[in-house]
Amino acid sequence: MHIQKTTVPSERTVAIERWYSGDMVVRGEPLYQTHCASCHKPDASGSANWKEMTADDKYPPPPLNGTAHTWHHPLPALRRTVRMGGIPLGGSMPAFAGKLSDQEIDNLLAWIQSHWSDQIYLVWDERNRQAGNPLQPIARAEQ
């Protein structure tokens, strides 16, 4: 298993260990392109006006690349949004429960989070810990 380690420039160098493996990112990319890219764009940049409701009172697809609000949510909330969709939250994202397995959802989220800067990831990780969800790198063979 390969754990992605990068560094954040600061007064002291900090090694960043993310919860997902490089293999998960590789497996998540085609899932993202198949199920998400038509709305969130192939590069995860989403809609420029994602904060403004459309004429049909829905929010457009936000960027998933760390420039919108995705990183504000702990991992269980991200998984739930993929499974249940965004309609309950005022969006139009369909639910993927029954279409994607739990492992595929994790692979998809790994691909998305691989587009986040180390600084965004560190803030997300701290919020995730505060929500009671400390993450450990996944060390499963079936990743």
N, C-alpha and C positions, 0 to 999 in steps of 0.2 A: 504494500500500500504506500502511496506517495501522499504526504501531507504537504500542502502548499505553505511554504514559509517565505515571508517577505519581511522587509524592514520598513519602518516609518522614520523619515528624517526628523530628528529632534535633537535636543541637547544630549540625549543619550540614545543609543540605538536599541530598539525594542524588536525582538523577533515576534512576528505575528503568526500564530498557528490557527488556521481556520478549521471549522468543524468538518469540512468535507475534503475529499481527496481529489486529485487531478483527474482520476478516472471517472469520478462522478460528474465533473465538469464536462468531460468529453461526451459522456452518455446523455447529459442534459441538453447539450446544444441542439441535436436533431429534434428532441421533444419540444424545445422552445420554438424552433423554426416551424414545426408542424402545427402546434397548438396555440402559440402566443404571438408570433411575429406579425401576423396579419393585422393585429390591433395595436400591439406595443412596439412595432417596427422591428426589423431584423437585428438592429443593434441595441435594442432595449431602450431607445430614446423616447418612446411614447409620444403623446400629443403635447404640443407646446402650450396649449390652453387647458391643461388637465384640471385646473382648479375651477373652471367655469362650467356651469351646467349647460347642456345643449338644449335645443328647442324642445326635445322630448323629456326634459327634466332628468337627464342622466349625466353623470360625470364621464368625460372621455377617458380613454386608457392613459394612466400616468406613466411617466418614465420609470423603468425598473433598474436603471443603471446607477442609482445612488444619488440622483439629482432631485428626486421627489420625496414622497413620504414612506416608501416601502421599508426603508431602514428604521423607521420609527416603531415597527411592530416586531414582537418576539417571534421566534420560530414557530411555536404552536399556532399563532394567529396567521402567519403566512401560509402554513400548511392548510389551515381551515379555510382560508380565502380561496386557495386553489381548489380544494375539495368542494366547497359549497358555492363558489362563485361570488361575484361582486354585486349581484342584484340586491341582496339584503342590505348592502351598504350604500345604495344609491347609484351604483354603476350598472354596466350591462354585461360584465364578464360572466360567461356561462360556468356552470359547475363542472368539475372534472372527476368527481367521485364516480366510480364505475368505468371510467375511461382510462385513468392513470392509476397505477398501483401506488402504495405509500412510498416505495423505493423510487419509482419514477418521479414522484412529486419532489422527493429529496434531491434527485439528480437535477431536476429542472431548477429548483431553488439554488443549488450549488452553481449552476451556470449563471443564473442571475446575479448571485452575490459575487461571483468572480469578476464582475464588471464594477464592483464598488471599490473605491480607493481604500487603502489601509486605514486612513483616518476615519472614514465613514464606517468601515467594518468594526473598528475599535469602539466607536460610540455605540453602534448597534449591539455589539457583544456585551458591553456594560449594561445597556438597557435590558437585554435579554437576561442577564444575571440578576438584575434588580427585580425582574418579573418572576424570579424563582426558577429560571431555566438555564442553569449553568451548562455549557456545552462541553463535551469531550469529543476529540476527533473520532470519527467513525473508523473502527478497525474490523469491519466485517468482510469476509471473503466475497460475499454476494453484492458488494457495492456496485 
